[in-house]
Amino acid sequence: MATSAHSLSYVGCNFLRQRLILATLSGRPVKIRKIRPRDDNPGLRDFEASFIRLMDKITNGSRIEINQTGTTLYYQPGLLYGGSVEHDCSVLRSIGYYLEGLLCLAPFMKHPLKAVLRGVTNDQVDPSVDVLKVTALPLLKQFGIDGESFELKIIRRGMPPGGGGEVLFSCPVRRSLKPIQLTDPGKIKRIRGVAYSVRVSPQMANRIVDSARSILNKFIPDIYIYTDHMKGANSGKSPGFGLSLVAETTNGTFLSAELASNPQGQGVAVLPEDLGRNCAKLLLEEIYRGGCVDSTNQSLALLLMTLGQQDVSKVLLGPLSPYTIEFLRHLKSFFQIMFKIETKQCGDELKGGDKVLMTCVGIGFSNLSKTLK
């Protein structure tokens, strides 16, 4: 699994997940120094430590060394093992923070992954479980990762600051990935969404739906926004509401947007009408940016292209997010792979913002644990 054993060294707490995920896949140890050294509370935060614990659970033989103040981390990756995992995520970040890491690693496990994650399902920082379910899973299917055991299920919802949500993620393993050619996003044909409310009046979700539709109905008639009101034990520990929207195109591309209410006791109260309207505008903004993969899943698509068979993969993206740009730099240091990047000016046929066509030849990464049968 290891391509070359020499260790990589980084400074600072940014992009910690990227570095740990790429270290695990490439088999190269990584050392990260000066993690918030001048902060009042120096070192790794709880949510980062929780992510490292999750990495330890899904691998076999990883060596993790953290100094006393938590400002230096050394990670020597083991083999991706998978199997059944239960993890209590930190409530400072949502389950999406941990799930994004699992989505990158799950296809390359020794045993199919079946993970139960507990914590916050929807917050204002990370992609929610709802959005990952309708955007990241179809993206993985494009690469040939599919099967009966491929699902992401919300068992309980949990809003910040209390959490109390629970999610089940299961994913089959693959020996290798298919190359992709996603160069034509197509036109928007339908919009779907989920308006959820927990520990508040169920009427909140209906008010969100009405206000979101007031904007989106001007563009397309095929809009259906489900209302999801969870009661009792399934509603977690804190009140809140929110909306996630997904636009599907004629060629099977999914573009998403989402908003959640402010956590209990923090910031000003948000009106459900405003939240619905703002989320609809965010979706229109995402559609304007366009591309075949939405901005939350750009790095996942580029990683799977890198790890594909030794064949050309192409994908058309909207403007690259800063996170994706840094991810490309990391791909170069861990896998020595460079993408060919062509900007496509928005002509008459491509409405919306300028697009970027990313091309690469996969490194032919194969899952060594998956024996030929």
Helices and strands as residue ranges (DSSP letters): E 8-11, H 16-26, E 30-33, H 46-58, E 59-60, E 63-66, E 73-76, E 79-80, E 82-88, H 95-105, G 106-108, E 111-119, H 129-142, E 151-156, E 165-171, E 181-182, E 188-198, H 203-216, E 223-230, G 232-235, E 240-249, E 254-260, H 272-289, G 295-297, H 298-306, E 312-317, H 322-335, E 340-344, E 355-361
